[in-house]
Protein backbone atom coordinates (compact mmCIF):
# COMPACT_ATOMS: atom_id res chain seq x y z
CA UNK A 1 0.00 0.00 0.00
CA UNK A 2 2.82 2.40 0.93
CA UNK A 3 4.59 1.81 -2.40
CA UNK A 4 1.40 2.47 -4.35
CA UNK A 5 0.82 5.78 -2.53
CA UNK A 6 4.46 6.75 -3.04
CA UNK A 7 4.28 5.92 -6.75
CA UNK A 8 1.13 8.05 -7.16
CA UNK A 9 2.77 10.90 -5.23
CA UNK A 10 5.88 10.79 -7.42
CA UNK A 11 3.77 10.66 -10.58
CA UNK A 12 1.82 13.75 -9.49
CA UNK A 13 5.00 15.62 -8.51
CA UNK A 14 6.69 14.82 -11.81
CA UNK A 15 3.67 15.94 -13.81
CA UNK A 16 3.70 19.12 -11.73
CA UNK A 17 7.44 19.54 -12.39
CA UNK A 18 6.97 19.19 -16.14
CA UNK A 19 3.96 21.50 -16.22
CA UNK A 20 5.76 24.09 -14.11
CA UNK A 21 8.57 24.27 -16.65
CA UNK A 22 6.10 24.36 -19.55
CA UNK A 23 3.93 27.09 -18.02
CA UNK A 24 6.95 29.18 -17.03
CA UNK A 25 8.33 28.92 -20.58
CA UNK A 26 5.00 30.04 -22.03
CA UNK A 27 4.88 32.96 -19.60
CA UNK A 28 8.45 33.90 -20.54
CA UNK A 29 7.54 33.91 -24.24
CA UNK A 30 4.51 36.15 -23.56
CA UNK A 31 6.38 38.43 -21.14
CA UNK A 32 3.99 37.65 -18.28
CA UNK A 33 4.59 37.15 -14.56
CA UNK A 34 6.88 34.13 -14.10
CA UNK A 35 6.99 31.22 -11.69
CA UNK A 36 9.78 31.94 -9.18
CA UNK A 37 12.89 29.80 -9.63
CA UNK A 38 12.62 28.83 -5.97
CA UNK A 39 9.25 27.21 -6.69
CA UNK A 40 10.68 25.30 -9.66
CA UNK A 41 13.44 23.92 -7.44
CA UNK A 42 11.04 23.09 -4.59
CA UNK A 43 8.86 21.05 -6.93
CA UNK A 44 11.97 19.13 -8.00
CA UNK A 45 13.19 18.64 -4.42
CA UNK A 46 9.83 17.29 -3.28
CA UNK A 47 9.86 14.55 -5.91
CA UNK A 48 9.40 16.19 -9.30
CA UNK A 49 13.00 16.09 -10.49
CA UNK A 50 12.40 13.79 -13.48
CA UNK A 51 9.47 15.88 -14.71
CA UNK A 52 11.41 19.10 -14.20
CA UNK A 53 14.39 17.79 -16.17
CA UNK A 54 12.12 16.55 -18.97
CA UNK A 55 10.40 19.94 -18.98
CA UNK A 56 13.73 21.70 -19.22
CA UNK A 57 14.82 19.58 -22.17
CA UNK A 58 11.56 19.35 -24.11
CA UNK A 59 10.58 23.00 -23.64
CA UNK A 60 14.19 24.23 -23.86
CA UNK A 61 13.68 26.15 -20.67
CA UNK A 62 16.30 27.14 -18.08
CA UNK A 63 18.94 25.17 -19.99
CA UNK A 64 21.31 28.15 -20.12
CA UNK A 65 21.21 28.67 -16.35
CA UNK A 66 24.14 26.72 -14.91
CA UNK A 67 22.44 26.20 -11.56
CA UNK A 68 19.47 24.44 -13.21
CA UNK A 69 21.74 22.35 -15.44
CA UNK A 70 23.82 21.28 -12.42
CA UNK A 71 21.35 21.05 -9.56
CA UNK A 72 18.33 19.45 -11.25
CA UNK A 73 20.29 16.29 -12.15
CA UNK A 74 21.95 16.39 -8.72
CA UNK A 75 18.52 16.40 -7.07
CA UNK A 76 17.54 13.42 -9.23
CA UNK A 77 20.70 11.54 -8.22
CA UNK A 78 19.93 12.21 -4.55
CA UNK A 79 16.38 10.90 -5.08
CA UNK A 80 17.69 7.72 -6.71
CA UNK A 81 20.16 7.16 -3.86
CA UNK A 82 17.44 7.78 -1.27
CA UNK A 83 15.05 5.33 -2.94
CA UNK A 84 17.81 2.73 -3.21
CA UNK A 85 18.70 3.06 0.48
CA UNK A 86 15.07 2.88 1.57
CA UNK A 87 14.34 -0.20 -0.53
CA UNK A 88 17.58 -2.05 0.22
C-alpha positions as a LaTeX table, in Angstrom:
\begin{tabular}{lrrr}
\hline
Residue & $x$ (\AA) & $y$ (\AA) & $z$ (\AA) \\
\hline
Unk1 & 0.00 & 0.00 & 0.00 \\
Unk2 & 2.82 & 2.40 & 0.93 \\
Unk3 & 4.59 & 1.81 & $-2.40$ \\
Unk4 & 1.40 & 2.47 & $-4.35$ \\
Unk5 & 0.82 & 5.78 & $-2.53$ \\
Unk6 & 4.46 & 6.75 & $-3.04$ \\
Unk7 & 4.28 & 5.92 & $-6.75$ \\
Unk8 & 1.13 & 8.05 & $-7.16$ \\
Unk9 & 2.77 & 10.90 & $-5.23$ \\
Unk10 & 5.88 & 10.79 & $-7.42$ \\
Unk11 & 3.77 & 10.66 & $-10.58$ \\
Unk12 & 1.82 & 13.75 & $-9.49$ \\
Unk13 & 5.00 & 15.62 & $-8.51$ \\
Unk14 & 6.69 & 14.82 & $-11.81$ \\
Unk15 & 3.67 & 15.94 & $-13.81$ \\
Unk16 & 3.70 & 19.12 & $-11.73$ \\
Unk17 & 7.44 & 19.54 & $-12.39$ \\
Unk18 & 6.97 & 19.19 & $-16.14$ \\
Unk19 & 3.96 & 21.50 & $-16.22$ \\
Unk20 & 5.76 & 24.09 & $-14.11$ \\
Unk21 & 8.57 & 24.27 & $-16.65$ \\
Unk22 & 6.10 & 24.36 & $-19.55$ \\
Unk23 & 3.93 & 27.09 & $-18.02$ \\
Unk24 & 6.95 & 29.18 & $-17.03$ \\
Unk25 & 8.33 & 28.92 & $-20.58$ \\
Unk26 & 5.00 & 30.04 & $-22.03$ \\
Unk27 & 4.88 & 32.96 & $-19.60$ \\
Unk28 & 8.45 & 33.90 & $-20.54$ \\
Unk29 & 7.54 & 33.91 & $-24.24$ \\
Unk30 & 4.51 & 36.15 & $-23.56$ \\
Unk31 & 6.38 & 38.43 & $-21.14$ \\
Unk32 & 3.99 & 37.65 & $-18.28$ \\
Unk33 & 4.59 & 37.15 & $-14.56$ \\
Unk34 & 6.88 & 34.13 & $-14.10$ \\
Unk35 & 6.99 & 31.22 & $-11.69$ \\
Unk36 & 9.78 & 31.94 & $-9.18$ \\
Unk37 & 12.89 & 29.80 & $-9.63$ \\
Unk38 & 12.62 & 28.83 & $-5.97$ \\
Unk39 & 9.25 & 27.21 & $-6.69$ \\
Unk40 & 10.68 & 25.30 & $-9.66$ \\
Unk41 & 13.44 & 23.92 & $-7.44$ \\
Unk42 & 11.04 & 23.09 & $-4.59$ \\
Unk43 & 8.86 & 21.05 & $-6.93$ \\
Unk44 & 11.97 & 19.13 & $-8.00$ \\
Unk45 & 13.19 & 18.64 & $-4.42$ \\
Unk46 & 9.83 & 17.29 & $-3.28$ \\
Unk47 & 9.86 & 14.55 & $-5.91$ \\
Unk48 & 9.40 & 16.19 & $-9.30$ \\
Unk49 & 13.00 & 16.09 & $-10.49$ \\
Unk50 & 12.40 & 13.79 & $-13.48$ \\
Unk51 & 9.47 & 15.88 & $-14.71$ \\
Unk52 & 11.41 & 19.10 & $-14.20$ \\
Unk53 & 14.39 & 17.79 & $-16.17$ \\
Unk54 & 12.12 & 16.55 & $-18.97$ \\
Unk55 & 10.40 & 19.94 & $-18.98$ \\
Unk56 & 13.73 & 21.70 & $-19.22$ \\
Unk57 & 14.82 & 19.58 & $-22.17$ \\
Unk58 & 11.56 & 19.35 & $-24.11$ \\
Unk59 & 10.58 & 23.00 & $-23.64$ \\
Unk60 & 14.19 & 24.23 & $-23.86$ \\
Unk61 & 13.68 & 26.15 & $-20.67$ \\
Unk62 & 16.30 & 27.14 & $-18.08$ \\
Unk63 & 18.94 & 25.17 & $-19.99$ \\
Unk64 & 21.31 & 28.15 & $-20.12$ \\
Unk65 & 21.21 & 28.67 & $-16.35$ \\
Unk66 & 24.14 & 26.72 & $-14.91$ \\
Unk67 & 22.44 & 26.20 & $-11.56$ \\
Unk68 & 19.47 & 24.44 & $-13.21$ \\
Unk69 & 21.74 & 22.35 & $-15.44$ \\
Unk70 & 23.82 & 21.28 & $-12.42$ \\
Unk71 & 21.35 & 21.05 & $-9.56$ \\
Unk72 & 18.33 & 19.45 & $-11.25$ \\
Unk73 & 20.29 & 16.29 & $-12.15$ \\
Unk74 & 21.95 & 16.39 & $-8.72$ \\
Unk75 & 18.52 & 16.40 & $-7.07$ \\
Unk76 & 17.54 & 13.42 & $-9.23$ \\
Unk77 & 20.70 & 11.54 & $-8.22$ \\
Unk78 & 19.93 & 12.21 & $-4.55$ \\
Unk79 & 16.38 & 10.90 & $-5.08$ \\
Unk80 & 17.69 & 7.72 & $-6.71$ \\
Unk81 & 20.16 & 7.16 & $-3.86$ \\
Unk82 & 17.44 & 7.78 & $-1.27$ \\
Unk83 & 15.05 & 5.33 & $-2.94$ \\
Unk84 & 17.81 & 2.73 & $-3.21$ \\
Unk85 & 18.70 & 3.06 & 0.48 \\
Unk86 & 15.07 & 2.88 & 1.57 \\
Unk87 & 14.34 & $-0.20$ & $-0.53$ \\
Unk88 & 17.58 & $-2.05$ & 0.22 \\
\hline
\end{tabular}
